[in-house]
Amino acid sequence: MAIGNRVLIRKPEINPDLLQELETTATDRIKIRLGVSELPSEMESIAVEVICAMYNKSHYEGIKNENADTFSVSFVDDILKEYESDFQLYKENKSKQENVNRGVLRFL
């Protein structure tokens, strides 16, 4: 299922043009963090969560902290920061896969 369709399940009210822009922005930023040119399928769920967070944040642009009785709103400056450990694990696993045969001598 495409990333945009998955976001629409969570946020059916989102404008299609805005969804496309948020998807492009989120996937570009994830690809930069990973150092890849194509978004790996393993990162699609993170992209969906990031797009939903970006959409939610757009309604409260610029708010750092807000309290009203028991209701509290707070946003992090870097939406991708909470996924850093996932990005690091992905890069480590990718590196292991690429180096699995490194240093192995084969006779033909």
N, C-alpha and C positions, 0 to 999 in steps of 0.2 A: 504494500500500500504506500502510495506517495506521501511525502512529508506533509504537503499542503492538505491532503485529505485527512490525515491524522490530526492535524491542528483543528480542522473544521469540526471534527467530532467533539473536541474539547471546547472550542470557541465558535459555535455556529453563526454568531452574529458578526464575525470579522469581515470587513470589506475585502473582496478578492484582490484588488490592487494593493492594498496595504499588506495582505497576507503574502503576496508575491515579493514585495519589497523586504518584509521582515525575514522571509525565507532566504532570500539572496544574501542579506546582511549577516544573518546567523550562520549560514553555511560557509560564507567567505571567511568569517572570523574563526570558525572551527578549523577550517583548512589551513589558515595561517598558523594557528596554535600547533597543529599537527605537522606542519611542513609538507603537506601533500597538495596535489592539484585537483584531485577528485575526492569527494566526501565518501569515506568508507561506510559501508552499510551498517557497521557496528555503531556508528555515531549518529544514526538517524533518530533514535529515541532522545538523545541529548539535544539534537536540533529542534525536535518538537517541543521539548520542555523549555528551551531557550526562547523560541518564538512566542510561546504562551506567556513567558515572563516578560518579554519585551512588549507584548501587547498590553498586559496588565500594567506595566510601568508607564506606558504612554498616557494612561488616564490620570496619572499622578506625577507628571513630568516635574523633575526637580526636587521632589520631596525627599528629605533625608530621614527625618523622624517626625511623626505626628501622633499625639496622644489625645484621646477624648474619652474620659471616664475609663471604660474597660477596653475600648477599641484602640488599636495601635497599628500604624503603618510605618514600615521602614524598608528601604531598598538598598541593596549593595551597589557600590560604584561599578563593579565589574561582574556582570551577569555570568560570565564563563568561569569565574574564579572557583565556584563550588564544584566544578567538574575537572579541576586541574589533576586530581589523583587519577581520574578515568583517562585523561589524555596521556598522562605519564605511563600508566599501565599499557595503554595501546601502543605507545612508542616503544616501550621495552619489549613487548611481545612481538611487534613487527621486526625489531632488531634481532631478536632471537631466531625468528623464522628465516631471516635473510642470511644469518650466519651459521645455520645448522650444519651445513656441509663445508664450512670454511676450515681449511687446514687438513682436510681429508684427502688422502692420496688414493687414487683409483687406478688399477691396472686394467688395461683392455686386452 
